[in-house]
Amino acid sequence: MADVVDRYCRTVKGKLEHRNWSSIESEGVTGNALRVWYMRWPKSGRRIGALAPLTHKQGKLEPSRLDPAIVALIHDAVSQKWLTLEAPPARRASSA
């Protein structure tokens, strides 16, 4: 299975880089990756595309693009408005 997935990954990478798949160096596959693939593969109906990396689901990997002064202003506003010890005002229930 690892060989099939490795060849598929090299084929896709070769198409993106306009190169032959055999000229692309093979990347190693860990045992954990094989385990995760083996769990995902049957669930997908045995489609090889389901074994593509899921790095887009890993969350935010780059630092914030906001200026530190803006981050400080947002922090102050949240602290003053929502992070207070006061209870929110009670709302009157409306009858329809």
Backbone torsions as a table, in degrees:
resi	resn	phi	psi	omega
1	MET	NA	-40.4	-179.4
2	ALA	-62.8	-37.7	179.6
3	ASP	-66.6	-39.9	179.9
4	VAL	-64.9	-45.9	-179.6
5	VAL	-66.2	-39.6	179.2
6	ASP	-61.8	-43.3	179.2
7	ARG	-66.0	-39.7	178.1
8	TYR	-62.1	-45.2	179.5
9	CYS	-62.4	-41.6	178.7
10	ARG	-68.0	-34.1	177.5
11	THR	-64.7	-46.4	179.3
12	VAL	-63.0	-45.7	179.7
13	LYS	-62.7	-38.9	178.0
14	GLY	-63.2	-39.6	177.9
15	LYS	-65.8	-39.5	179.8
16	LEU	-67.5	-34.5	-178.0
17	GLU	-98.0	4.5	180.0
18	HIS	56.1	48.0	178.6
19	ARG	-132.1	164.3	175.9
20	ASN	-74.8	139.2	-176.6
21	TRP	-60.9	-30.5	-177.1
22	SER	-73.2	-16.2	179.0
23	SER	-86.9	-5.5	-179.3
24	ILE	-94.1	132.1	-177.9
25	GLU	-67.1	139.6	179.9
26	SER	-72.6	136.2	175.8
27	GLU	-95.5	142.1	-179.8
28	GLY	-68.8	151.9	179.3
29	VAL	-117.8	127.0	179.7
30	THR	-82.7	162.9	177.6
31	GLY	-63.5	-36.2	178.7
32	ASN	-66.0	-39.5	178.1
33	ALA	-63.1	-41.0	177.8
34	LEU	-61.9	-40.7	180.0
35	ARG	-63.5	-45.6	179.9
36	VAL	-64.9	-42.4	178.1
37	TRP	-61.4	-44.0	-177.0
38	TYR	-63.7	-30.4	177.0
39	MET	-76.4	-37.5	-177.5
40	ARG	-77.2	-31.8	-172.4
41	TRP	-63.0	-52.3	179.2
42	PRO	-64.1	-34.2	-179.8
43	LYS	-64.7	-25.6	-177.4
44	SER	-90.4	4.7	-175.8
45	GLY	80.5	26.5	178.2
46	ARG	62.2	36.8	175.0
47	ARG	-91.3	130.9	-176.1
48	ILE	-69.5	-25.5	178.8
49	GLY	-63.2	-21.0	178.8
50	ALA	-70.8	-12.4	-179.0
51	LEU	-92.3	6.4	177.4
52	ALA	-65.3	150.9	-179.6
53	PRO	-58.8	145.3	179.1
54	LEU	-107.4	36.6	-176.3
55	THR	-64.5	-23.4	179.2
56	HIS	-69.5	-11.9	179.3
57	LYS	-99.7	9.4	-175.2
58	GLN	-84.1	-7.3	178.7
59	GLY	99.4	-171.7	-175.2
60	LYS	-76.2	119.0	-177.9
61	LEU	-106.9	-13.6	-178.5
62	GLU	-104.5	153.6	179.5
63	PRO	-66.4	162.9	-178.6
64	SER	-61.9	142.6	178.5
65	ARG	-91.1	-5.1	-179.3
66	LEU	-76.5	145.9	176.4
67	ASP	-64.7	141.0	179.9
68	PRO	-56.8	-31.8	178.1
69	ALA	-66.1	-38.4	179.0
70	ILE	-69.5	-40.0	177.3
71	VAL	-60.5	-40.8	178.9
72	ALA	-64.9	-41.5	178.3
73	LEU	-62.9	-43.1	178.7
74	ILE	-63.2	-43.4	179.3
75	HIS	-60.3	-44.7	179.2
76	ASP	-63.8	-42.9	-179.2
77	ALA	-64.2	-42.4	179.2
78	VAL	-65.8	-42.5	-179.8
79	SER	-62.8	-39.6	-177.8
80	GLN	-76.5	-35.9	-174.3
81	LYS	-89.9	-44.9	-171.7
82	TRP	-109.0	-28.1	-177.0
83	LEU	-97.3	56.1	179.7
84	THR	-109.7	164.2	178.6
85	LEU	-84.2	-8.5	-179.3
86	GLU	-77.6	143.3	176.2
87	ALA	-76.4	148.3	177.5
88	PRO	-67.1	152.8	-179.3
89	PRO	-63.7	141.9	179.2
90	ALA	-72.6	143.2	177.2
91	ARG	-102.9	144.8	179.0
92	ARG	-82.6	132.0	177.8
93	ALA	-72.7	130.7	-179.5
94	SER	-97.0	139.3	177.5
95	SER	-97.3	136.0	-176.6
96	ALA	-96.2	NA	NA
